């Protein structure tokens, strides 16, 4: 290799000043980095001036430079308008063309399609993704790039494989977990020793390396070429592409996309797709209501060497995750980069550049220095390479470091595809396909809820929140994906009125939808140096026995043997009401269970999609004849409202009111055998089983407060109540409950304890066990589907067909045998399930069963024949097999259950023992202790 990391800049600078190029990575000043860059390009100061001139408030009508050619004229009518001619927009256009929509699709781009920066991305087309959905999207993208290459289109594709390095035991454990998952996910990969890593890439120093993961089918490509391949194919399929044309405004009518106003004229359309990447958040502001696309720009560097003699063009794409770096061969030289632990923000004042060229920032050698040190440590021979340039190509990240796609909650038929980080080429093909499916068919082949834009609230789009969170988010990209990992930034945002008391009681918090909720309670070290309650964020950071195990054990026992008190305030809460019977008609249409029940009843029901899958899983309390309250998972707060509004029949829209009341009520759950006695002491209402039975609702006075909505249900299977308290009364009611409960040794319980309870009781939860592809018939809930309702509910046809044909998978509970929770790796979800030695499914939710004293896994089992065909799954099939669960490469025998078990207890309760949330027989009768006719109206 050539002499020490030096580039054009260094060569010129060294010739004039005699500076040794080895000093390139030693001075820690941004000025030096800029000086080196300026000698390389000759116009860094011009670039800086251009940065200042280009930083204007986002005004799309100014996006086209007056010296450029005039904006192309757009047609007056198109079915779909795609905004953004980058690789994602090009992919959406191409896929719409494949579906025969090419002649009705218009793609507009404010500059030139494909951009002017061909190497502002690393070019990896890889499968190493944290979820099944992301992996399958990437897998489709790679296969598509291969097909385009085989057809003679230039893509730069080379199947070089990816080599992923580990420096720690936990990183190797995460690789073993991925290797186990690879069977289910259809990914070919191999665990390597350090010596085998060296065989795949001779450039490496093995210092500190524990092993690696080799993915042979990964490759590299040129994102610029791939983008133009999509564009060329889209044009061939009839898509009209207009360059140098900017969007000015997106107009809607009756909540749906109607017209797009551009610098080249107005276009009437049915669908709008925001694929503007770096500018997606700003384009979201061009509509009323504003479409919130939470993204923030950060600096992201790429180091390019000069060509290196005899550099193997099939050098694998190497990622040293613990060093936070990557490198690859690129056109005869090395392209390298990484992810700093804390990203550097840009455009913090909200002013952004309007062109790709202005998006280039001067390199910051101070900020890149740490990554450069790691790179030189991992490949010492790079010290002899000559530096060409260090580029600073700004990238945008979402608050959770995941892609953003799907239909905007604010406007129907407005779709978003953004936040692809630096992996746009890996995501683009799959995203183009699924968005096209959603537009043309209304559904797609993957469950997308973890990437759906409806996973956010308005707070996530707050510029100051994004500035805080997105310093941390990029660094997560290369961190170990530990269970229950928490962000450290953007905290103490949404808090219930009892938050100070919970913190004082030793709460260690997690965050969901911005809400701080106790995960567990630790009485040790709960005060800071000033004696004030300390804010603590829960951390697991292991794949074995977690550090909070003993704390959760005591909380669990309190809930089963005494009284636990938990904060449920983060749950999604909606009110539905109407003047007439319209609210009943709406809910009967949206829900698969019968909601026309007696006032005071609680109905647990799904809201199914047309394919029968769960869009929502919720409880409905009938407060009066024409008034319901809905309780749903925390992550459903935006999603549910979007679904309801989209599917509300037109004739009911002006007559039914739906209000999100999540922030109006504090929810406190008391659970355990003494909870009825405790609550009876604070209210005058008779709480006996006959007067206030299980699965019913009453409005109570509690303490000195009134108007408390009390549900006789805990979502865990334990005796108890959830009190929905107007916020002004929350602290009073909490204080009364806690004080009166002292005689019963009441104890605070966090999310981990209630989660352990529901896993043992075989309770499914949306977003963890249930998703848009899971049906009630597959998870033991067919008894909650009322096919004979007078209203034809959404999904009924699909569920009837499934009932006739039989289910292809079944929800089961597995108890691991011979698993030592002290020393063995734990199940954390996503573990393969084997029946008689054959892979049949994956775990979904897992945890330790403190009563079973075993690892408990919930998951789905399939019946796949020798030819790979899926057959119907019966109870007999499930119960006749021998089961194992593979945990990070080690298999453990398991006992299978098909229904909720009755756990041994010192305090039996007939109501709860008779109620099985998950049932092995669709027609299993309710055996509650009160009248059967009331029971039938309720569940």
Secondary structure as the mmCIF struct_conf table of DSSP 4:
data_model
#
loop_
_struct_conf.conf_type_id
_struct_conf.id
_struct_conf.beg_label_comp_id
_struct_conf.beg_label_asym_id
_struct_conf.beg_label_seq_id
_struct_conf.end_label_comp_id
_struct_conf.end_label_asym_id
_struct_conf.end_label_seq_id
BEND BEND1 UNK A 3 UNK A 5
HELX_RH_AL_P HELX_RH_AL_P1 UNK A 8 UNK A 17
HELX_RH_3T_P HELX_RH_3T_P1 UNK A 21 UNK A 25
TURN_TY1_P TURN_TY1_P1 UNK A 26 UNK A 26
HELX_RH_AL_P HELX_RH_AL_P2 UNK A 30 UNK A 41
BEND BEND2 UNK A 42 UNK A 42
HELX_RH_AL_P HELX_RH_AL_P3 UNK A 44 UNK A 54
STRN STRN1 UNK A 56 UNK A 56
HELX_RH_3T_P HELX_RH_3T_P2 UNK A 60 UNK A 62
BEND BEND3 UNK A 64 UNK A 64
TURN_TY1_P TURN_TY1_P2 UNK A 66 UNK A 67
BEND BEND4 UNK A 68 UNK A 68
HELX_LH_PP_P HELX_LH_PP_P1 UNK A 69 UNK A 75
BEND BEND5 UNK A 76 UNK A 76
STRN STRN2 UNK A 77 UNK A 77
BEND BEND6 UNK A 79 UNK A 79
STRN STRN3 UNK A 80 UNK A 83
BEND BEND7 UNK A 86 UNK A 86
HELX_RH_AL_P HELX_RH_AL_P4 UNK A 87 UNK A 98
TURN_TY1_P TURN_TY1_P3 UNK A 99 UNK A 100
HELX_RH_3T_P HELX_RH_3T_P3 UNK A 102 UNK A 104
STRN STRN4 UNK A 105 UNK A 109
BEND BEND8 UNK A 110 UNK A 111
TURN_TY1_P TURN_TY1_P4 UNK A 113 UNK A 114
BEND BEND9 UNK A 116 UNK A 116
TURN_TY1_P TURN_TY1_P5 UNK A 118 UNK A 119
BEND BEND10 UNK A 120 UNK A 121
STRN STRN5 UNK A 124 UNK A 125
BEND BEND11 UNK A 130 UNK A 131
HELX_RH_AL_P HELX_RH_AL_P5 UNK A 132 UNK A 150
TURN_TY1_P TURN_TY1_P6 UNK A 151 UNK A 152
STRN STRN6 UNK A 158 UNK A 158
STRN STRN7 UNK A 162 UNK A 166
BEND BEND12 UNK A 168 UNK A 168
HELX_RH_AL_P HELX_RH_AL_P6 UNK A 169 UNK A 185
TURN_TY1_P TURN_TY1_P7 UNK A 186 UNK A 186
STRN STRN8 UNK A 190 UNK A 192
HELX_RH_AL_P HELX_RH_AL_P7 UNK A 194 UNK A 200
TURN_TY1_P TURN_TY1_P8 UNK A 202 UNK A 203
TURN_TY1_P TURN_TY1_P9 UNK A 207 UNK A 208
STRN STRN9 UNK A 211 UNK A 215
TURN_TY1_P TURN_TY1_P10 UNK A 216 UNK A 217
STRN STRN10 UNK A 219 UNK A 220
HELX_RH_AL_P HELX_RH_AL_P8 UNK A 223 UNK A 236
TURN_TY1_P TURN_TY1_P11 UNK A 237 UNK A 238
STRN STRN11 UNK A 240 UNK A 243
BEND BEND13 UNK A 244 UNK A 244
STRN STRN12 UNK A 247 UNK A 253
TURN_TY1_P TURN_TY1_P12 UNK A 254 UNK A 255
STRN STRN13 UNK A 256 UNK A 262
TURN_TY1_P TURN_TY1_P13 UNK A 263 UNK A 264
STRN STRN14 UNK A 265 UNK A 268
BEND BEND14 UNK A 270 UNK A 270
STRN STRN15 UNK A 271 UNK A 274
HELX_RH_3T_P HELX_RH_3T_P4 UNK A 277 UNK A 279
HELX_RH_AL_P HELX_RH_AL_P9 UNK A 280 UNK A 284
TURN_TY1_P TURN_TY1_P14 UNK A 285 UNK A 286
STRN STRN16 UNK A 287 UNK A 287
BEND BEND15 UNK A 288 UNK A 289
HELX_LH_PP_P HELX_LH_PP_P2 UNK A 290 UNK A 291
STRN STRN17 UNK A 296 UNK A 298
STRN STRN18 UNK A 301 UNK A 305
HELX_LH_PP_P HELX_LH_PP_P3 UNK A 306 UNK A 307
TURN_TY1_P TURN_TY1_P15 UNK A 309 UNK A 310
TURN_TY1_P TURN_TY1_P16 UNK A 313 UNK A 314
HELX_LH_PP_P HELX_LH_PP_P4 UNK A 315 UNK A 316
STRN STRN19 UNK A 317 UNK A 320
HELX_RH_3T_P HELX_RH_3T_P5 UNK A 321 UNK A 323
TURN_TY1_P TURN_TY1_P17 UNK A 324 UNK A 324
STRN STRN20 UNK A 325 UNK A 330
TURN_TY1_P TURN_TY1_P18 UNK A 331 UNK A 332
STRN STRN21 UNK A 333 UNK A 338
BEND BEND16 UNK A 341 UNK A 342
HELX_LH_PP_P HELX_LH_PP_P5 UNK A 343 UNK A 344
STRN STRN22 UNK A 345 UNK A 345
TURN_TY1_P TURN_TY1_P19 UNK A 348 UNK A 349
BEND BEND17 UNK A 350 UNK A 350
STRN STRN23 UNK A 352 UNK A 352
BEND BEND18 UNK A 354 UNK A 355
TURN_TY1_P TURN_TY1_P20 UNK A 356 UNK A 356
HELX_RH_3T_P HELX_RH_3T_P6 UNK A 357 UNK A 359
STRN STRN24 UNK A 360 UNK A 361
HELX_LH_PP_P HELX_LH_PP_P6 UNK A 362 UNK A 363
HELX_RH_AL_P HELX_RH_AL_P10 UNK A 365 UNK A 378
HELX_RH_3T_P HELX_RH_3T_P7 UNK A 380 UNK A 384
BEND BEND19 UNK A 385 UNK A 385
HELX_LH_PP_P HELX_LH_PP_P7 UNK A 386 UNK A 386
STRN STRN25 UNK A 387 UNK A 393
STRN STRN26 UNK A 395 UNK A 397
TURN_TY1_P TURN_TY1_P21 UNK A 399 UNK A 400
BEND BEND20 UNK A 401 UNK A 402
STRN STRN27 UNK A 404 UNK A 407
BEND BEND21 UNK A 409 UNK A 411
STRN STRN28 UNK A 412 UNK A 412
TURN_TY1_P TURN_TY1_P22 UNK A 413 UNK A 413
STRN STRN29 UNK A 414 UNK A 418
TURN_TY1_P TURN_TY1_P23 UNK A 421 UNK A 422
HELX_RH_AL_P HELX_RH_AL_P11 UNK A 424 UNK A 440
TURN_TY1_P TURN_TY1_P24 UNK A 441 UNK A 441
BEND BEND22 UNK A 442 UNK A 442
BEND BEND23 UNK A 445 UNK A 446
TURN_TY1_P TURN_TY1_P25 UNK A 449 UNK A 451
STRN STRN30 UNK A 452 UNK A 452
HELX_RH_3T_P HELX_RH_3T_P8 UNK A 453 UNK A 455
HELX_RH_3T_P HELX_RH_3T_P9 UNK A 458 UNK A 461
HELX_RH_AL_P HELX_RH_AL_P12 UNK A 463 UNK A 476
TURN_TY1_P TURN_TY1_P26 UNK A 477 UNK A 478
BEND BEND24 UNK A 479 UNK A 479
TURN_TY1_P TURN_TY1_P27 UNK A 483 UNK A 484
BEND BEND25 UNK A 488 UNK A 490
BEND BEND26 UNK A 492 UNK A 492
STRN STRN31 UNK A 494 UNK A 494
TURN_TY1_P TURN_TY1_P28 UNK A 497 UNK A 498
HELX_RH_AL_P HELX_RH_AL_P13 UNK A 499 UNK A 504
TURN_TY1_P TURN_TY1_P29 UNK A 505 UNK A 506
STRN STRN32 UNK A 507 UNK A 512
TURN_TY1_P TURN_TY1_P30 UNK A 513 UNK A 514
STRN STRN33 UNK A 515 UNK A 521
TURN_TY1_P TURN_TY1_P31 UNK A 524 UNK A 525
STRN STRN34 UNK A 527 UNK A 527
TURN_TY1_P TURN_TY1_P32 UNK A 529 UNK A 530
BEND BEND27 UNK A 531 UNK A 531
HELX_LH_PP_P HELX_LH_PP_P8 UNK A 532 UNK A 532
STRN STRN35 UNK A 533 UNK A 533
HELX_LH_PP_P HELX_LH_PP_P9 UNK A 534 UNK A 535
STRN STRN36 UNK A 537 UNK A 537
BEND BEND28 UNK A 543 UNK A 545
TURN_TY1_P TURN_TY1_P33 UNK A 547 UNK A 548
HELX_RH_AL_P HELX_RH_AL_P14 UNK A 549 UNK A 561
BEND BEND29 UNK A 562 UNK A 562
STRN STRN37 UNK A 564 UNK A 567
TURN_TY1_P TURN_TY1_P34 UNK A 569 UNK A 570
BEND BEND30 UNK A 571 UNK A 571
STRN STRN38 UNK A 572 UNK A 578
BEND BEND31 UNK A 579 UNK A 580
TURN_TY1_P TURN_TY1_P35 UNK A 581 UNK A 581
HELX_RH_AL_P HELX_RH_AL_P15 UNK A 582 UNK A 590
BEND BEND32 UNK A 592 UNK A 593
TURN_TY1_P TURN_TY1_P36 UNK A 599 UNK A 600
STRN STRN39 UNK A 601 UNK A 601
STRN STRN40 UNK A 602 UNK A 608
TURN_TY1_P TURN_TY1_P37 UNK A 610 UNK A 611
BEND BEND33 UNK A 612 UNK A 612
STRN STRN41 UNK A 613 UNK A 613
STRN STRN42 UNK A 614 UNK A 624
TURN_TY1_P TURN_TY1_P38 UNK A 625 UNK A 626
STRN STRN43 UNK A 627 UNK A 632
HELX_RH_3T_P HELX_RH_3T_P10 UNK A 634 UNK A 636
HELX_RH_AL_P HELX_RH_AL_P16 UNK A 637 UNK A 647
BEND BEND34 UNK A 648 UNK A 648
HELX_RH_AL_P HELX_RH_AL_P17 UNK A 650 UNK A 653
TURN_TY1_P TURN_TY1_P39 UNK A 654 UNK A 655
STRN STRN44 UNK A 656 UNK A 660
HELX_RH_3T_P HELX_RH_3T_P11 UNK A 662 UNK A 664
STRN STRN45 UNK A 665 UNK A 671
BEND BEND35 UNK A 672 UNK A 672
TURN_TY1_P TURN_TY1_P40 UNK A 673 UNK A 674
HELX_RH_AL_P HELX_RH_AL_P18 UNK A 675 UNK A 680
TURN_TY1_P TURN_TY1_P41 UNK A 681 UNK A 682
BEND BEND36 UNK A 684 UNK A 685
BEND BEND37 UNK A 688 UNK A 688
TURN_TY1_P TURN_TY1_P42 UNK A 689 UNK A 691
BEND BEND38 UNK A 692 UNK A 692
TURN_TY1_P TURN_TY1_P43 UNK A 694 UNK A 695
STRN STRN46 UNK A 696 UNK A 696
STRN STRN47 UNK A 697 UNK A 702
TURN_TY1_P TURN_TY1_P44 UNK A 703 UNK A 704
STRN STRN48 UNK A 705 UNK A 711
BEND BEND39 UNK A 712 UNK A 712
BEND BEND40 UNK A 715 UNK A 719
STRN STRN49 UNK A 720 UNK A 726
HELX_RH_AL_P HELX_RH_AL_P19 UNK A 727 UNK A 740
HELX_RH_3T_P HELX_RH_3T_P12 UNK A 741 UNK A 744
TURN_TY1_P TURN_TY1_P45 UNK A 745 UNK A 745
STRN STRN50 UNK A 747 UNK A 748
HELX_RH_AL_P HELX_RH_AL_P20 UNK A 751 UNK A 760
TURN_TY1_P TURN_TY1_P46 UNK A 761 UNK A 762
STRN STRN51 UNK A 766 UNK A 766
TURN_TY1_P TURN_TY1_P47 UNK A 767 UNK A 769
STRN STRN52 UNK A 770 UNK A 770
TURN_TY1_P TURN_TY1_P48 UNK A 772 UNK A 773
STRN STRN53 UNK A 775 UNK A 775
TURN_TY1_P TURN_TY1_P49 UNK A 776 UNK A 780
HELX_RH_3T_P HELX_RH_3T_P13 UNK A 782 UNK A 784
TURN_TY1_P TURN_TY1_P50 UNK A 787 UNK A 788
BEND BEND41 UNK A 790 UNK A 791
TURN_TY1_P TURN_TY1_P51 UNK A 794 UNK A 795
HELX_RH_AL_P HELX_RH_AL_P21 UNK A 796 UNK A 805
BEND BEND42 UNK A 808 UNK A 808
STRN STRN54 UNK A 809 UNK A 816
BEND BEND43 UNK A 817 UNK A 818
TURN_TY1_P TURN_TY1_P52 UNK A 821 UNK A 823
BEND BEND44 UNK A 824 UNK A 824
HELX_LH_PP_P HELX_LH_PP_P10 UNK A 825 UNK A 827
BEND BEND45 UNK A 829 UNK A 829
STRN STRN55 UNK A 832 UNK A 835
TURN_TY1_P TURN_TY1_P53 UNK A 836 UNK A 837
STRN STRN56 UNK A 838 UNK A 849
TURN_TY1_P TURN_TY1_P54 UNK A 850 UNK A 853
STRN STRN57 UNK A 854 UNK A 864
TURN_TY1_P TURN_TY1_P55 UNK A 866 UNK A 867
BEND BEND46 UNK A 868 UNK A 868
STRN STRN58 UNK A 870 UNK A 871
HELX_RH_AL_P HELX_RH_AL_P22 UNK A 875 UNK A 879
TURN_TY1_P TURN_TY1_P56 UNK A 880 UNK A 880
BEND BEND47 UNK A 881 UNK A 881
STRN STRN59 UNK A 883 UNK A 887
TURN_TY1_P TURN_TY1_P57 UNK A 888 UNK A 889
STRN STRN60 UNK A 890 UNK A 897
BEND BEND48 UNK A 898 UNK A 899
BEND BEND49 UNK A 906 UNK A 907
HELX_RH_AL_P HELX_RH_AL_P23 UNK A 910 UNK A 914
BEND BEND50 UNK A 917 UNK A 918
BEND BEND51 UNK A 920 UNK A 921
TURN_TY1_P TURN_TY1_P58 UNK A 922 UNK A 923
HELX_LH_PP_P HELX_LH_PP_P11 UNK A 924 UNK A 926
BEND BEND52 UNK A 929 UNK A 930
HELX_RH_AL_P HELX_RH_AL_P24 UNK A 932 UNK A 936
TURN_TY1_P TURN_TY1_P59 UNK A 937 UNK A 938
#
